[in-house]
Amino acid sequence: MQYGTALDQGGFDWRKSSFSGGQNGNCIEVGRTPAGTIPVRDTKQHGCGPILEFAPAVFRDFVNAIKAGEFPVQR
């Protein structure tokens, strides 16, 4: 299994999570690097915090696990 790795800030096109927008501050942004990996960052850091980089298959498995209810979600 491959896990996320630290990635330097780059010029990616970021997309904010569709679940963002509330006032609770639990927001993430995802992008795609030229190499095709998926960078993820915390919106609250305003582009200055760490970025995790995931292989597309690993990120897809993570999203599918969330959709399947494998992680508790607070709304």
PEWOHU-V747312 format. One line per field, one symbol per residue. ss: DSSP state (2 for helix, 1 for strand, 0 for the rest). phi: phi as a letter, one per 20 degrees, with the letter a starting at -180 (. if undefined). burial: 1 if it has 24 or more other C-alpha atoms within 12 Angstrom, else 0. Layout:
ss = ???
phi = ???
burial = ???
This chain:
ss = 000011100000001100000000000111000000011111222000001111022222222222200000000
phi = .ddfcfcfgbeeeecegfefpfeemeccccbbegenfdecbegfelmdefcedcfgfffffffffffenfcfcec
burial = 000000000001000000000000000111111000111111100000001111100010000000000000000
